[in-house]
Amino acid sequence: MWQILFCAFALLVTVTSAEAAEIEFLDIPGNDGFISIKGEIAGGDGDRFYDLIQGHDRISVILQSPGGLVKESLQIGAEIRLHNYATMVLPDSECFSACGLIWVAGARRYMSASSKIGFHAAYREENGEYKESGVANAEIGSYLTHLGLRIEAIRFFTIAGPNDFLLLTPDRARALGIDIFEQDGLKVTTPRDAPTVDIYADRFVSYGMLRSRCEGFFLFDKGIVERENIEAIKTGQQVAGNDTWIEVWTPMLKEAKTELNTKGALTVCLETEAHLRDQGLPTGIEGPSFDCRKAVTLTEKALCRDAGLWAKDRAMNAIYLFMRSYDNAKARKALLANQRDWIKQRNSCGGNLLCLNQSYDDRFQLMKAVDLGQPANGG
């Protein structure tokens, strides 16, 4: 439905030459509320916007403005992000300077290839000349950082001089890590359809972690993991270019290594697999550690039914096999007896998924130091 409204508003919203922005609520029956901001953003517009949104939970803010006062725009943007409102710049509409700072605050950002969204450094006028404002640009940098933008995007927003603009295209937005909903007629390309480079970098690092440190726990299909890892690299380079691609994934890899050292391989591997699976991505794990065709008990059937338990069961089985390989017979006997006691406790959960997940998680807390980078003997 919103695609039709998008086209309708393209006819409704027209360029204004008013000195202050026109901020009005558009009540469309049967749809969420819309607020239109047109014209130059002036003093008091932040308060006017705040007053207008009171009592409204779901709002889409349609923007068409040459810019205006930074302070007012940051106030409006902060309210938009606080309430998780969407922002829109319609096809062939303009949203420059301070207006762009409002648009980027949207929890869902809509634009098209013909939307003109431009940025430059904040400036002040002195003796008829435009000079960059260090204070205002510092405030913009802090604001964009709080929105979660990385340094490359912040530079893009503030690098152009007062008399220039850098236009943001859909492809450039994704390369800068800014997820968007791109509208082309009635077709909408969502962030899931066309992810940002950050998403591909995250996938690259995550699949790399599975490949290098988690095979011993999960005994996954290596072909699937390697294929997805290579695909993330290729697509990430296409989206951002090789230099930017490296700049994006390098700090992610550093953070992953830090987590590996602090949390341990077992915890990181379980979290990484769950992170990818929650995105609907393949992890090379198709079932628990046993043949589900032979499942008999309620617990076994539950383990086969719930994909969230597959990696946990495989990891537990791999650790059990690892225990069996201990050279110290006394220690091996004690560990295996303890493991059998845990299996009895787990099986008492029957088919209760909450109970089963908690049982595995509690057991893993005692095994954080286990590291099976490679498959265990007998696995």
URBELCOR-V637767 format. One record per residue. PHI is phi in whole degrees, 0 to 359 (none if undefined). D_CENTER is the distance of its C-alpha to the mean C-alpha in Angstrom with 2 decimals. Layout:
# URBELCOR-V637767
phi=PHI d_center=D_CENTER
phi=PHI d_center=D_CENTER
This chain:
# URBELCOR-V637767
phi=none d_center=25.12
phi=295 d_center=22.97
phi=297 d_center=23.68
phi=294 d_center=27.36
phi=297 d_center=26.89
phi=303 d_center=25.03
phi=292 d_center=28.15
phi=295 d_center=30.49
phi=292 d_center=29.04
phi=299 d_center=29.44
phi=275 d_center=33.13
phi=283 d_center=33.08
phi=273 d_center=31.40
phi=239 d_center=33.77
phi=294 d_center=34.10
phi=238 d_center=35.73
phi=249 d_center=37.84
phi=296 d_center=37.99
phi=288 d_center=37.87
phi=246 d_center=35.44
phi=291 d_center=32.46
phi=268 d_center=33.21
phi=243 d_center=30.80
phi=218 d_center=31.50
phi=270 d_center=30.17
phi=250 d_center=30.43
phi=267 d_center=31.09
phi=257 d_center=30.70
phi=306 d_center=32.26
phi=82 d_center=30.12
phi=226 d_center=26.82
phi=295 d_center=24.47
phi=288 d_center=25.75
phi=234 d_center=25.41
phi=240 d_center=26.24
phi=257 d_center=27.58
phi=242 d_center=27.73
phi=236 d_center=30.27
phi=93 d_center=32.18
phi=289 d_center=32.19
phi=277 d_center=30.38
phi=237 d_center=33.17
phi=303 d_center=34.18
phi=91 d_center=33.63
phi=292 d_center=30.92
phi=298 d_center=28.35
phi=292 d_center=30.74
phi=297 d_center=31.57
phi=296 d_center=27.97
phi=301 d_center=27.67
phi=296 d_center=30.89
phi=288 d_center=29.90
phi=273 d_center=26.72
phi=301 d_center=28.54
phi=87 d_center=28.52
phi=244 d_center=25.78
phi=270 d_center=22.54
phi=242 d_center=21.03
phi=225 d_center=21.52
phi=245 d_center=20.59
phi=257 d_center=21.84
phi=263 d_center=23.60
phi=245 d_center=24.28
phi=208 d_center=27.24
phi=203 d_center=28.46
phi=280 d_center=29.90
phi=121 d_center=28.36
phi=146 d_center=30.29
phi=285 d_center=30.13
phi=297 d_center=27.11
phi=303 d_center=27.75
phi=293 d_center=27.80
phi=293 d_center=24.66
phi=294 d_center=22.68
phi=295 d_center=24.17
phi=296 d_center=23.16
phi=299 d_center=19.58
phi=297 d_center=19.37
phi=293 d_center=20.74
phi=298 d_center=18.35
phi=291 d_center=15.26
phi=300 d_center=17.31
phi=262 d_center=18.08
phi=58 d_center=14.80
phi=282 d_center=16.93
phi=270 d_center=16.16
phi=234 d_center=17.69
phi=222 d_center=19.70
phi=239 d_center=21.82
phi=287 d_center=24.17
phi=306 d_center=25.65
phi=68 d_center=28.20
phi=271 d_center=27.42
phi=247 d_center=27.14
phi=213 d_center=24.82
phi=249 d_center=25.77
phi=54 d_center=25.40
phi=299 d_center=24.84
phi=298 d_center=23.83
phi=298 d_center=20.83
phi=294 d_center=19.81
phi=288 d_center=19.90
phi=302 d_center=17.98
phi=291 d_center=14.95
phi=283 d_center=14.75
phi=299 d_center=14.03
phi=293 d_center=11.40
phi=228 d_center=11.98
phi=253 d_center=13.64
phi=251 d_center=16.45
phi=202 d_center=18.65
phi=229 d_center=20.96
phi=297 d_center=22.47
phi=263 d_center=25.40
phi=291 d_center=23.65
phi=257 d_center=24.88
phi=246 d_center=22.34
phi=235 d_center=23.87
phi=227 d_center=23.54
phi=205 d_center=26.06
phi=293 d_center=27.03
phi=291 d_center=28.44
phi=216 d_center=32.22
phi=229 d_center=35.44
phi=260 d_center=38.81
phi=228 d_center=41.78
phi=53 d_center=45.21
phi=79 d_center=43.93
phi=244 d_center=41.36
phi=266 d_center=37.58
phi=232 d_center=36.22
phi=297 d_center=32.73
phi=258 d_center=32.02
phi=298 d_center=30.74
phi=295 d_center=30.16
phi=296 d_center=28.18
phi=293 d_center=26.01
phi=294 d_center=25.36
phi=295 d_center=24.31
phi=296 d_center=21.97
phi=300 d_center=20.42
phi=295 d_center=19.99
phi=299 d_center=18.53
phi=293 d_center=15.90
phi=296 d_center=15.07
phi=294 d_center=14.71
phi=283 d_center=12.28
phi=95 d_center=9.99
phi=281 d_center=11.30
phi=271 d_center=12.68
phi=299 d_center=16.42
phi=297 d_center=16.81
phi=291 d_center=15.49
phi=297 d_center=17.71
phi=298 d_center=20.59
phi=301 d_center=20.24
phi=290 d_center=20.50
phi=235 d_center=23.61
phi=276 d_center=25.45
phi=288 d_center=27.65
phi=287 d_center=30.96
phi=302 d_center=32.20
phi=262 d_center=33.91
phi=235 d_center=31.12
phi=222 d_center=27.73
phi=256 d_center=24.85
phi=274 d_center=23.57
phi=264 d_center=19.94
phi=265 d_center=19.78
phi=303 d_center=16.99
phi=294 d_center=17.04
phi=295 d_center=17.14
phi=301 d_center=14.15
phi=294 d_center=12.00
phi=293 d_center=13.90
phi=270 d_center=13.11
phi=85 d_center=9.32
phi=260 d_center=9.77
phi=282 d_center=8.40
phi=221 d_center=11.61
phi=254 d_center=13.86
phi=264 d_center=16.83
phi=258 d_center=20.15
phi=224 d_center=23.19
phi=66 d_center=26.03
phi=264 d_center=25.08
phi=269 d_center=22.38
phi=235 d_center=18.72
phi=264 d_center=16.10
phi=273 d_center=12.73
phi=301 d_center=9.27
phi=288 d_center=9.82
phi=289 d_center=13.21
phi=225 d_center=12.45
phi=293 d_center=9.09
phi=284 d_center=8.87
phi=298 d_center=10.66
phi=298 d_center=7.99
phi=294 d_center=6.69
phi=293 d_center=10.45
phi=295 d_center=11.17
phi=298 d_center=9.16
phi=295 d_center=11.11
phi=301 d_center=14.19
phi=292 d_center=14.26
phi=294 d_center=13.65
phi=293 d_center=16.34
phi=297 d_center=18.45
phi=296 d_center=18.47
phi=301 d_center=19.60
phi=297 d_center=22.24
phi=272 d_center=23.63
phi=232 d_center=23.68
phi=242 d_center=23.18
phi=299 d_center=25.68
phi=297 d_center=28.41
phi=280 d_center=26.64
phi=252 d_center=25.47
phi=47 d_center=27.84
phi=281 d_center=25.25
phi=284 d_center=26.01
phi=298 d_center=25.69
phi=299 d_center=25.95
phi=293 d_center=22.76
phi=296 d_center=20.73
phi=294 d_center=22.40
phi=298 d_center=21.89
phi=293 d_center=18.11
phi=296 d_center=18.07
phi=294 d_center=20.30
phi=296 d_center=18.45
phi=296 d_center=15.21
phi=296 d_center=17.59
phi=300 d_center=19.46
phi=290 d_center=16.74
phi=299 d_center=14.92
phi=294 d_center=18.40
phi=293 d_center=19.14
phi=290 d_center=16.21
phi=243 d_center=16.78
phi=87 d_center=20.20
phi=297 d_center=21.23
phi=296 d_center=21.51
phi=295 d_center=18.12
phi=304 d_center=16.61
phi=295 d_center=18.48
phi=297 d_center=17.52
phi=280 d_center=13.77
phi=278 d_center=14.13
phi=301 d_center=17.14
phi=294 d_center=15.76
phi=295 d_center=13.14
phi=295 d_center=16.26
phi=299 d_center=18.24
phi=295 d_center=15.99
phi=296 d_center=16.11
phi=294 d_center=19.87
phi=297 d_center=20.23
phi=297 d_center=18.68
phi=298 d_center=21.03
phi=287 d_center=23.92
phi=269 d_center=23.22
phi=266 d_center=22.10
phi=96 d_center=24.01
phi=296 d_center=23.40
phi=300 d_center=23.74
phi=297 d_center=21.05
phi=296 d_center=18.54
phi=295 d_center=19.44
phi=296 d_center=19.09
phi=293 d_center=15.65
phi=294 d_center=14.49
phi=298 d_center=16.14
phi=295 d_center=14.73
phi=299 d_center=11.08
phi=289 d_center=11.92
phi=296 d_center=14.18
phi=296 d_center=11.92
phi=272 d_center=10.01
phi=79 d_center=13.60
phi=264 d_center=14.15
phi=288 d_center=17.65
phi=238 d_center=18.55
phi=77 d_center=22.25
phi=246 d_center=23.19
phi=234 d_center=25.24
phi=121 d_center=27.05
phi=285 d_center=28.32
phi=281 d_center=30.87
phi=239 d_center=33.80
phi=282 d_center=35.05
phi=293 d_center=34.02
phi=292 d_center=37.14
phi=255 d_center=39.08
phi=294 d_center=37.16
phi=236 d_center=39.75
phi=283 d_center=38.74
phi=300 d_center=36.36
phi=295 d_center=34.12
phi=299 d_center=34.12
phi=293 d_center=33.38
phi=293 d_center=30.46
phi=297 d_center=29.02
phi=286 d_center=29.39
phi=280 d_center=27.87
phi=254 d_center=24.60
phi=296 d_center=22.10
phi=292 d_center=20.44
phi=260 d_center=23.77
phi=298 d_center=24.41
phi=296 d_center=22.86
phi=297 d_center=24.43
phi=292 d_center=27.78
phi=296 d_center=27.75
phi=296 d_center=27.02
phi=296 d_center=29.80
phi=295 d_center=32.17
phi=296 d_center=31.56
phi=293 d_center=32.31
phi=299 d_center=35.42
phi=296 d_center=36.62
phi=296 d_center=36.04
phi=298 d_center=38.23
phi=295 d_center=40.93
phi=269 d_center=41.18
phi=301 d_center=42.16
phi=284 d_center=45.54
phi=285 d_center=46.64
phi=298 d_center=48.16
phi=294 d_center=48.37
phi=295 d_center=44.75
phi=298 d_center=43.71
phi=297 d_center=45.83
phi=293 d_center=44.43
phi=295 d_center=40.78
phi=292 d_center=41.40
phi=295 d_center=43.30
phi=296 d_center=40.47
phi=293 d_center=38.02
phi=295 d_center=40.39
phi=297 d_center=40.55
phi=295 d_center=36.78
phi=300 d_center=36.87
phi=298 d_center=39.47
phi=296 d_center=37.34
phi=299 d_center=34.31
phi=295 d_center=36.57
phi=292 d_center=37.81
phi=289 d_center=34.45
phi=62 d_center=35.60
phi=259 d_center=32.89
phi=285 d_center=31.01
phi=294 d_center=27.37
phi=298 d_center=26.54
phi=296 d_center=29.58
phi=295 d_center=28.82
phi=300 d_center=25.30
phi=295 d_center=26.80
phi=297 d_center=29.66
phi=296 d_center=27.59
phi=298 d_center=25.38
phi=296 d_center=28.57
phi=293 d_center=30.21
phi=295 d_center=27.42
phi=300 d_center=27.74
phi=272 d_center=31.19
phi=238 d_center=30.08
phi=303 d_center=27.42
phi=280 d_center=29.69
phi=290 d_center=30.03
phi=226 d_center=28.68
phi=245 d_center=29.31
phi=299 d_center=27.87
phi=238 d_center=30.26
phi=305 d_center=31.65
phi=289 d_center=34.23
phi=299 d_center=37.84
phi=88 d_center=38.73
phi=276 d_center=35.13
